[in-house]
Amino acid sequence: MKTVSLDQLGAYLHETLGLTPQFGEWPGQRMLPYALRDSFEFQTGALLGRPILLVIRRATTALTVGDVAARVRRIESTAGCPVVYVTTHMPAFERARLVALKIPFIVPGVQLYLPDLGIDFRERQRSVRQSAVAHLAPATQALLIPHLLFDQWAEDWAVTRAAGQRGYTAMTASRAARELVAAGLFTEHTVERQRFLRPLHGPRETWELARPLLRTPVIRLVWLDPDDAHALAGAPMAGVSALATLTMLGTPRWPIVALDTTAARNLRGHRVDRYASGAPVSDGPVCEVWRYAPTLSPGATTVDRLSLLLSLQTEDDARVQGALQELAEQLPW
């Protein structure tokens, strides 16, 4: 990775905003710790009448998104003006995370994000969503997750065929395709009435970009009477039970399994909001009722890893969060 030059940056700002700003070295950098001075080059100036400080990533520096966010905020507290992170290359999913964190950045030729100035310019129009998508529908989520986990990513995705294999109609496949295209994740084309989607990003980037649009698959939790436990025969483990099977987490007191709404229709028990330890509940198993089928392949003993991550993402137990990090490291990318 090369360091962005001021000529390169100036040309990009002139092309995108019609501006030719003047920048100079920032004397305040002497007040910063060495680790920060070593990571960036500092240039101060103004855009649209607002003072800004550019922190230009040095070519030899390795930084995660978390590192960038923490360092930009630390520098901003000293500079007293907006700090803009500048780099030559940043994957789409990292740009999405910085946008979510409202960290200003410039990637010349790719994206200019300056929230304090109301600017979000993306030169690559494929990264712009065609329409607002607050959440993907449960069926869309149920189609996307197995594609991320199991399919050949380099090949076009026959979404109509995949929908049929999961028990969904062609109409559902059409709606899923529209949502995924509108979310900026795929492009679409049709061959002999079959819908095909082509990814705009790699699987890891697609997952990171899609994740804010995905919801927990769990609709509700039901505590079953011990005598009704036979109704869960063959149901996959879910929640902390599945997490304990897939990681080093300890086994929970009560077994937790998942069923879809159809299979759970005749269950007897009482609904609860959480299965917190110490709650006054029965000794029967816990059933999570899911928005979509909780298994992706016949004979699976646990729910899939991506749905499991989504189902436990708001869990505040530090041990569970550590196990979720371990689980994330098992993903196939």
Residue, then its C-alpha position, 0 to 999 in steps of 0.5 A: m500500500k502506497t501513501v497518498s500524495l498531496d497531488q493525488l488528494g488535491a486532484y481527487l478533491h478538485e474532480t469531485l468537489g471542484l475545490t483546490p484546497q491548500f494544505g500545510e503541515w500541522p504543528g500540533q502533531r508535536m503534542l501527540p504520542y509517538a505511536l500516533r505520529d508514526s502512523f500518519e502524516f498530518q496536513t491541515g487546511a480547510l474545505l468549504g470554509r471549515p477547518i479540517l485536519l487530514v491524517i494520511r496513513r503511512a504505507t508501512t502502517a497496519l491498522t484495523v478499523g477499530d485502530v483507525a476509529a480510536r486514533v482519529r478520535r484521540i487526534e480530534s480531541t487534540a486538534g479541536c476540528p474534524v479529523v479526516y482519515v486518508t488512505t489509498h485502499m480500504p475494502a468496502f466492508e471497512r468503509a461501511r464500518l467507518v460510515a456507521l461509526k461516522i469517522p470521516f475518510i477519503v479514499p481517492g478514486v473510491q469514496l469521500y465521506l465527510p459527515d460534518l460537511g454533509i458529503d458522501f460521494r462514491e465514485r463507484q456507483r455500484s456501491v450506492r443502494q438503489s433504494a433504502v432497505a431497512h431490513l432484509a425479509p426473513a426469506t431473503q435472509a434464509l436464502l443469503i445465509p446458505h449462499l454465503l456459507f456453502d456456494q461457489w462464490a465466483e459463480d453466478w447464483a441461481v436464486t430462483r433455483a435456490a429458493g425452490q430448494r428451500g421451499y420458497t416460491a418464484m415470487t419470493a425469489s424475485r423479491a429477494a433478488r430485488e432486496l439484495v440488489a437494492a442493498g448494493l450486494f449483487t447485480e441481477h440478470t435473467v436467463e430463460r426465466q431463471r434469475f441469477l445474481r452476481p456478487l459485487h463483493g467477496p463473501r466476507e465483505t458481503w456479510e459485513l455489509a449485509r449484517p446491519l440489514l439482518r435480524t435475529p431469526v428468533i421470534r420468541l422463546v417457549w419453555l416446555d413442560p418436561d413431559d412435552a420434550h419429545a416434541l423437540a426430537g430431531a430439532p437442532m441445538a440453538g442459542v447457547s447450547a449450539l454455541a457451547t457445541l461449536t466453541m469452548l463455552g460451557t454447556p447451559r443448564w437447560p437445552i436450547v433447540a430451534l423450530d420454525t413457526t410451523a413445527a412449533r405451532n402445537l407446542r405447549g408451554h409458556r412464552v418468555d423473553r429471556y432464558a436468564s439464569g436464576a429466572p423462575v422457570s420450569d425444568g423443561p427445555v427451551c425452544e426458540v421459534w424461528r422466522y425461517a427453517p433453522t437447519l440448512s442441511p439434512g441431519a444438522t445438529t446445530v443451527d448455522r453459524l451466521s444465524l447463531l451469531l445474529s441470534l446472540q448478538t445482543e447477549d451481554d454475557a462476556r463469556v458468550q461474547g468471547a465464544l461468539q468471537e471464537l465462532a466468527e473465526q470459524l467462518p469460511w473466509 
